[in-house]
Amino acid sequence: MAVSYVGSGATASGASSVTPAYPSAPQAGQLGILQVASGHASDAVPSTPSGWTLAGTLSGGGGTFGAGTGPRRLTWFVREMRGGDAQPTTAIPSGSSGSVIAGTITLLARSAGTGWRWAASLGERTTSSTAFTAAGQAALTFKPGDFCWLGYTLPASATTFTAQGATATGVTFGTVTANRFTTAVATGNAARTAAASVAVSSGAATVAPTITATLSAAGTGVGGMLRIREASSDVTASPQSVFPPRNLVSTTGLAGDDITSVTIYRQAGTTLTPVRAAAGVDTTGTNALLRVDAEQPFGVALNYAADLTDVNGQTWRVYSGPITSQVGGDVISDAVRGVGAAVFIEEWPEKRRSREATVFNVGGRLVVVGKPRSAAQSTITVSTDTREDGDALQDILDHATEGVLLIRKQISLEGVDGHQALIEDAERRQWSIPFRLWELSVAETEPWPDALEAAGFTLQDISDNFSTLSDLASSFATLLAVALYDFG
């Protein structure tokens, strides 16, 4: 696993906007870094190009903005390339005397991983000296192999760099490749933009780095580090061959990316719904998070998404591949207990809603004062065809968690799929055959509390698949392996 430098394009400069060129045709999966040096009377932050993400920005150096003096701003934008990417444009407000902006694009490639992760720390040098040091304002996590991009912005265009580098307590950096690019920008009040790169050779720590260099003439400015690594974290989803269907959704590789919080979503179309017990889960010190989705709609393709928040507060969204859960009929289930029954919805004639209200006759006019309209109540008729299905429904009605049922059509149908609170039920048997009709008096309700996790398997599943505890122990090395097993 390694991050490699592909190349840096020519620096583009102007008074208010730039559209820098790529060093070569971007390839899908590469990471683009757009480094921007700017100066403006209002100290404006350059605009974020379409499709790019602001990774870090800082203005510094002290003094008053002027020709060859005063503060300059260093800004980084990043983007994972898709292939055929348009050149980005970034701008600062126009019409300011002496304003200057310059941009340079660098491309990086990775040999492994699931994507890119980055974090930035920037600092300023306000005392004029040839020994340039800028202490980063943010602590970064480091581990061997991390690729570190070092950026510099100075107000003096003629000043050049040697001995570029970085230090961080507890971390050893390898050999620096100096001046990946260095450009004198003569536009407006002028600037110097430069960059170098270095990798972490040993040590793991969470610490603010210090960016260093030797200048050809005493000066001030801004320096920063953009720490980049190949992502290890990802989300995967797998269907289980059980009834009722459920999907196991797992986020893995969390420790390698310093992920401290995870939220997992079910995505249907453009709608994201948090999976049960998977919203804002603290994952500090853990490498994986597994959740069961037993409330997904049937007969439609779904994706799963995960928001992974790292120790620096950045959130990364990752996606799984599509899953379509198939069933042979309608289903009434209890996701918390992990059980369900195959039914056929025979009749759902109406949804009744009441409103507690009082009518007043005021001078011949009727004034109605009432409370909000209630949730819908219904009497639903369903049927079961076999003794097993009837007994399964009987069990659900007997032991429904918090009295809540989840009803889903064979093909998801709005207005039918949803959670219902059971009020009462009536069972009508055909004594000569297993067929039964059930009248369920229900009221629409919220799902079970999020603190109640969906069951991934039941004790009956284990009993059906394993005869003894030794059989169970010999089949699974860890408890996570039990949770991931398909007991269907």
C-alpha positions in Angstrom: 0.0 0.0 0.0 1.4 3.4 -1.0 0.5 6.8 -2.2 2.6 8.0 -5.1 3.1 11.4 -6.7 1.9 11.6 -10.4 2.8 15.2 -11.2 2.0 18.9 -10.8 0.6 21.1 -13.5 1.7 24.6 -14.5 0.7 27.4 -12.0 -2.0 29.7 -13.3 -2.2 33.2 -11.9 -4.5 36.2 -12.1 -5.9 39.2 -10.3 -9.2 37.5 -9.3 -9.7 34.1 -10.8 -7.7 31.1 -12.2 -8.4 27.9 -14.0 -5.2 25.8 -13.6 -4.5 22.8 -15.9 -3.9 19.2 -14.9 -0.4 17.9 -15.2 -1.8 15.0 -17.3 -5.2 13.5 -18.1 -6.7 12.6 -14.7 -7.4 8.9 -14.2 -10.4 7.7 -12.3 -9.4 7.1 -8.6 -6.5 9.5 -8.5 -6.6 12.4 -6.0 -6.4 15.9 -7.2 -4.9 18.6 -4.9 -5.6 22.2 -6.0 -3.2 24.5 -4.0 -4.2 28.1 -4.1 -2.1 31.1 -3.0 -4.0 34.4 -2.7 -3.9 37.9 -1.4 -6.8 40.3 -1.1 -7.6 43.5 0.9 -10.6 41.7 2.5 -8.6 38.5 3.1 -11.2 36.6 1.1 -11.2 32.8 1.0 -11.1 31.5 -2.7 -14.3 30.0 -3.9 -14.6 26.2 -3.9 -14.6 24.8 -7.5 -17.5 22.7 -8.6 -17.1 19.1 -7.5 -14.1 19.9 -5.2 -13.9 20.0 -1.4 -12.2 22.6 0.8 -9.6 20.7 2.8 -8.0 23.6 4.6 -7.3 27.4 4.5 -5.3 29.9 6.5 -4.2 33.5 6.0 -1.1 34.6 7.9 2.2 36.3 8.0 1.2 39.5 9.8 1.4 43.1 8.6 -0.7 45.0 6.2 -1.6 43.7 2.7 0.7 45.4 0.2 3.3 44.9 -2.5 5.6 42.1 -1.3 4.4 42.3 2.2 1.5 41.5 4.6 -0.7 38.4 4.8 -1.2 35.8 2.1 -3.6 32.9 2.2 -2.8 29.2 1.6 -5.8 27.1 0.6 -6.2 23.5 -0.5 -9.1 21.9 -2.4 -9.2 18.2 -3.1 -11.2 15.9 -5.4 -11.2 12.2 -6.2 -10.9 12.0 -10.0 -13.5 10.3 -12.1 -11.8 10.5 -15.5 -12.5 13.2 -18.0 -12.6 15.8 -15.2 -13.1 19.5 -16.2 -10.5 22.0 -15.1 -11.5 23.7 -11.9 -12.0 27.5 -11.5 -11.5 29.3 -8.2 -11.8 33.0 -7.6 -11.6 35.9 -5.1 -13.6 39.1 -5.3 -12.6 41.3 -8.2 -11.8 45.0 -8.2 -9.4 45.1 -5.2 -6.1 46.9 -5.8 -3.2 44.5 -5.7 -5.2 41.4 -5.4 -3.5 38.1 -6.5 -4.5 34.5 -6.9 -2.5 31.5 -8.1 -3.4 27.9 -8.4 -1.6 24.6 -9.1 -3.0 21.1 -9.5 -1.2 18.0 -8.3 -2.3 14.4 -8.9 -1.6 11.5 -6.6 -2.3 7.8 -7.1 -2.8 5.0 -4.7 -2.0 1.3 -4.9 -4.7 -0.1 -2.6 -7.4 1.0 -0.2 -11.1 1.9 -0.7 -10.6 5.6 -1.3 -8.9 8.6 0.1 -8.7 10.2 3.5 -7.1 13.5 4.3 -6.6 16.1 7.1 -5.0 19.5 7.1 -3.0 21.5 9.6 -1.8 25.1 8.8 0.2 27.7 10.6 1.8 31.1 10.0 5.2 32.7 10.4 4.9 36.3 11.6 8.6 37.0 12.5 10.7 37.7 9.4 13.6 35.2 9.2 15.3 32.9 6.7 14.5 30.0 9.1 10.9 29.5 8.3 8.8 27.6 10.8 5.0 27.4 10.9 3.4 25.5 13.8 0.2 23.8 12.7 -2.9 24.8 14.5 -4.6 21.4 14.3 -3.4 18.0 15.6 -3.3 15.3 13.0 -3.1 11.5 13.4 0.0 9.9 11.9 1.0 6.4 11.1 3.8 4.8 9.0 3.2 5.2 5.3 1.1 8.4 5.5 1.8 10.8 2.6 2.3 14.4 3.7 2.0 17.3 1.3 3.8 20.5 2.4 2.5 23.8 1.1 3.9 27.3 1.4 2.7 30.8 0.5 4.9 33.9 0.9 4.2 37.6 0.0 7.7 38.0 -1.6 7.7 36.4 -5.1 11.5 36.4 -5.4 12.1 34.3 -2.2 13.1 30.7 -2.9 13.1 27.6 -0.7 15.6 25.0 0.4 15.5 22.4 3.2 11.8 22.1 3.2 10.5 19.6 5.8 8.3 18.9 8.8 8.6 17.8 12.4 6.1 16.2 14.8 6.6 14.8 18.2 6.8 11.0 18.2 6.9 10.8 14.4 9.8 10.3 12.0 9.6 11.5 8.5 11.5 10.1 5.6 13.4 12.0 2.9 11.7 15.1 1.7 11.2 15.7 -2.1 11.6 19.5 -2.2 10.0 22.0 -4.5 7.4 19.7 -6.2 6.6 23.1 -7.7 7.7 26.6 -6.8 6.4 29.6 -8.7 7.0 33.4 -8.4 3.7 35.1 -9.0 4.1 38.7 -10.2 0.5 39.6 -10.5 -0.8 42.4 -8.2 1.0 42.6 -4.9 2.8 39.3 -5.8 3.2 36.0 -4.0 5.3 32.9 -3.9 3.7 29.4 -4.0 5.6 26.2 -3.4 5.1 22.6 -2.3 7.1 19.6 -1.2 6.2 16.1 -0.1 7.4 13.6 2.5 6.2 10.3 4.0 6.0 9.1 7.6 8.6 6.4 8.0 7.9 5.4 11.7 5.9 6.4 14.7 2.2 6.8 15.4 0.9 9.8 17.2 -1.8 12.5 17.3 0.1 15.8 17.3 0.2 19.2 15.5 3.1 19.2 13.0 5.5 22.1 12.4 6.3 23.0 8.8 9.9 24.2 8.1 12.1 25.5 5.3 15.1 27.7 4.7 14.3 30.9 2.7 16.7 32.7 0.4 15.7 36.0 2.1 14.1 36.7 5.5 10.4 36.6 5.2 7.0 35.7 6.7 4.1 33.6 5.4 1.9 30.5 5.7 2.9 26.8 5.8 0.8 23.8 6.1 0.6 20.0 5.9 -2.1 18.0 4.1 -1.8 14.5 5.5 -3.1 11.9 3.0 -3.7 8.2 3.2 -5.4 5.3 1.5 -8.7 4.7 3.1 -9.2 1.4 4.9 -12.8 2.0 6.1 -15.8 1.0 4.0 -19.4 -0.3 4.2 -20.6 -3.6 2.9 -24.1 -5.1 2.9 -25.1 -8.8 2.5 -28.5 -10.3 2.3 -29.3 -13.3 4.5 -31.3 -16.3 3.2 -33.7 -16.3 6.2 -37.3 -15.5 6.6 -38.2 -12.7 7.0 -35.3 -11.3 4.9 -32.8 -9.2 6.6 -29.6 -7.5 5.5 -26.3 -7.4 7.5 -24.6 -4.1 7.1 -21.0 -3.7 8.4 -18.5 -0.9 8.4 -14.9 -2.1 8.7 -11.4 -0.7 8.8 -12.5 2.0 11.1 -9.3 2.1 13.3 -7.0 2.6 10.3 -8.8 5.8 9.4 -9.3 7.0 13.1 -13.1 6.8 12.7 -14.8 7.7 16.0 -18.5 7.8 15.0 -20.6 6.0 12.5 -24.1 6.4 11.1 -25.5 3.8 8.7 -28.4 4.6 6.4 -30.7 2.6 4.2 -31.0 4.4 0.8 -34.2 3.9 -1.2 -34.0 6.2 -4.2 -32.7 9.5 -2.8 -34.1 9.0 0.7 -31.7 8.1 3.5 -33.2 6.4 6.6 -30.9 5.5 9.5 -30.7 1.8 10.1 -32.0 0.7 13.6 -29.5 1.4 16.4 -26.9 2.8 13.9 -27.2 6.6 14.3 -24.1 8.3 15.7 -22.6 5.2 17.2 -19.4 5.8 19.1 -16.7 3.6 17.5 -13.6 5.0 19.2 -11.1 2.2 19.6 -13.1 -0.3 17.6 -12.4 -1.5 14.0 -15.9 -2.6 12.9 -19.6 -1.9 13.4 -22.3 -4.4 12.4 -26.0 -3.7 12.3 -28.9 -5.7 11.1 -31.6 -4.2 8.8 -34.8 -6.1 9.2 -37.1 -3.3 8.2 -36.2 -2.9 4.6 -38.9 -2.7 1.9 -39.3 -5.7 -0.4 -39.0 -6.0 -4.1 -37.0 -2.8 -4.7 -33.3 -2.2 -5.0 -31.6 -0.6 -2.0 -28.1 0.7 -1.2 -26.6 1.3 2.2 -24.6 4.4 3.0 -22.4 5.1 6.0 -21.2 8.5 7.4 -17.8 7.9 9.0 -16.6 10.7 11.2 -12.9 10.8 12.1 -11.0 12.2 15.0 -10.5 15.5 13.2 -14.3 15.9 12.8 -14.4 15.2 9.1 -17.2 13.0 7.8 -16.8 10.7 4.9 -19.8 9.1 3.1 -19.3 5.6 1.6 -21.8 3.4 -0.2 -22.4 -0.4 -0.6 -23.7 -2.2 -3.6 -27.4 -2.7 -4.3 -29.6 -5.4 -2.6 -33.2 -6.4 -3.5 -35.0 -8.4 -0.8 -37.4 -10.9 -2.3 -40.4 -12.6 -0.6 -43.2 -14.9 -1.7 -46.0 -12.8 -0.1 -46.8 -10.1 2.3 -45.1 -10.2 5.7 -45.9 -9.2 9.3 -42.8 -9.2 11.4 -41.1 -8.1 14.6 -37.7 -6.8 13.6 -36.4 -6.6 17.2 -37.1 -10.2 17.9 -36.1 -11.3 14.4 -39.3 -13.2 13.6 -42.1 -12.9 11.0 -45.0 -14.5 9.4 -46.0 -14.9 5.7 -49.5 -13.5 5.2 -51.8 -12.2 2.4 -53.4 -8.8 3.0 -57.0 -9.6 2.0 -58.6 -6.3 2.9 -57.6 -2.9 4.2 -60.8 -0.9 3.5 -60.1 2.3 5.3 -57.9 4.4 7.6 -59.9 6.2 10.3 -58.6 9.4 11.9 -60.3 11.1 14.8 -60.0 14.6 16.2 -61.0 15.6 19.7 -63.0 18.8 19.1 -65.8 20.9 20.7 -68.3 22.9 18.6 -69.6 26.3 19.9 -72.5 28.2 18.4 -71.4 31.8 18.5 -74.0 34.2 17.2 -75.2 31.6 14.7 -71.7 30.7 13.6 -70.2 27.3 14.5 -66.7 27.6 16.0 -64.8 24.4 16.3 -61.9 24.1 18.8 -60.0 20.9 18.6 -56.7 19.1 19.0 -54.5 17.8 16.2 -55.9 15.0 14.1 -55.0 11.5 15.3 -52.9 8.8 13.6 -54.9 6.4 11.4 -56.7 3.4 12.9 -57.7 0.5 10.7 -59.1 -3.0 10.7 -57.0 -5.1 8.4 -57.9 -8.6 7.2 -55.0 -10.9 6.5 -54.9 -14.6 5.8 -52.4 -17.4 6.5 -52.3 -20.5 4.3 -50.4 -23.0 6.5 -50.3 -24.1 10.1 -46.7 -22.9 10.3 -47.6 -19.4 9.1 -50.6 -19.2 11.3 -48.6 -20.2 14.4 -45.9 -17.8 13.4 -48.4 -14.9 13.3 -49.9 -16.1 16.6 -46.5 -15.8 18.2 -45.9 -12.3 16.8 -49.3 -11.1 18.1 -48.6 -12.7 21.5 -45.1 -11.3 21.9 -44.9 -8.2 19.7 -42.2 -6.0 21.0 -43.9 -3.0 22.7 -47.1 -4.1 20.9 -45.8 -3.0 17.5 -46.1 -4.9 14.2 -44.2 -4.2 11.0 -46.4 -4.8 7.9 -44.8 -5.0 4.4 -46.2 -5.8 1.0 -44.5 -8.3 -1.2 -43.6 -5.3 -3.4 -43.2 -2.2 -1.3 -46.3 -0.1 -1.4 -46.6 3.4 0.1 -49.5 3.6 2.5 -49.3 -0.1 3.4 -45.7 -0.6 4.5 -45.3 0.7 8.0 -45.4 0.1 11.8 -48.8 -0.5 13.4 -49.7 -0.7 17.1 -51.9 -3.7 17.8 -55.1 -3.0 19.6 -57.0 -6.3 19.2 -57.3 -9.2 16.9 -59.8 -11.9 15.9 -58.9 -15.2 14.4 -61.4 -17.1 12.1 -60.4 -20.7 11.4 -61.4 -23.1 8.6 -61.5 -26.2 10.7 -61.0 -28.6 7.8 -57.9 -26.9 6.3 -55.0 -24.8 7.8 -56.3 -21.6 6.2 -57.1 -18.8 8.7 -58.4 -15.3 8.4 -57.3 -12.6 10.9 -58.9 -9.3 11.6 -56.3 -7.0 13.1 -57.4 -3.7 14.8 -54.4 -1.4 14.6 -53.2 2.2 14.8 -50.3 3.8 12.9 -47.4 4.3 15.2 -43.7 5.2 15.3 -41.1 2.4 14.9 -39.6 0.8 18.0 -37.1 3.0 19.9 -33.8 3.2 18.2 -32.1 1.8 21.3 -33.6 -1.6 20.5 -31.3 -3.4 18.0 -32.8 -5.7 15.3 -32.0 -9.3 16.0 -29.5 -10.8 13.6 -30.3 -14.4 14.6 -32.4 -16.1 17.2 -31.7 -19.0 19.6 -33.9 -21.1 17.4 -31.6 -20.4 14.5 -28.7 -21.7 16.5 -30.6 -24.7 17.6 -31.6 -25.5 14.0 -28.1 -25.4 12.8 -25.9 -26.7 15.6 -26.4 -29.7 18.0 -23.9 -28.8 20.8 -22.0 -25.9 22.1 -18.8 -27.5 21.0 -20.1 -27.6 17.4 -20.8 -23.9 17.7 -17.4 -23.1 19.2 -15.6 -25.1 16.5 -17.4 -23.3 13.7 -16.8 -19.7 14.9 -13.5 -18.1 15.9 -15.2 -14.9 17.2 -18.6 -13.5 18.3 -18.5 -11.3 15.2 -18.4 -14.4 13.0 -21.6 -15.6 14.7 -23.3 -12.3 13.9 -22.2 -12.4 10.3 -23.3 -16.0 9.7 -26.2 -16.7 7.4 -28.5 -19.0 9.4 -31.0 -19.4 6.6 
